[in-house]
């Protein structure tokens, strides 16, 4: 028994200390696996159990000021990471395929590692998106796609910061930061200026941009598979590509259901005791026209279906 325990301790030390990047493994929330696990665990407990229980008998919180500050901060941070990433790496210093991880302590290498770490912390901050949904009673937006994406990004960026904070894989964060600049700018405008919400035509195209993002990331990580002497670890693609293909399929499914297939119209006739609310006098459904005839004398509604 003691031998098994010693082997487990040795394995833990090897995986989370010996092969971790020596520059980042002492940073807060890096290398030690229980730290991000606690963060993700608390997140899941709040959005699925504690949060709904707390808000069950409470009105949705009015958080416009907080949301404006939060989205503005997200735009600023994503903008900083994107611009710094261009300057330090993907603008002209990095090659597009098989860029190795510079594990030295040079100014440039440490700057890139710091940007990867900042990106990881920003993915933890992204979890607040779901917390705000719960506090504002937008439970329908706490979907599998949303939760899976947010928790998955925390785990992936933790691994990147712990083992490979730089090189070929950082293009994923570069692309994602640009997408989030656009996305959080949209959220900021809809909250700060609600009167223009219906005039913002780019909501549909943000989803298209997210789909393009996952496609580009899959292509980028697939390229290293075909380079034999790649200076960036090729085994990473075996972990990354299935994850991003799954995300691509989820986003495509969401896009098709939301924007391609028109949802079936639901009847707007609601019965509340003896009270009836009618939105439209005529509804066309499944090739039929239902004429709604009021009988005020008996307070009844007669529905006649005429087949076309």
Beta strands, then each sheet from edge to edge (+ up, - down):
strand 1: 270-272
strand 2: 275-277
strand 3: 282-285
strand 4: 288-295
strand 5: 300-307
sheet 1: 1+ 2-
sheet 2: 3+ 4- 5+
end
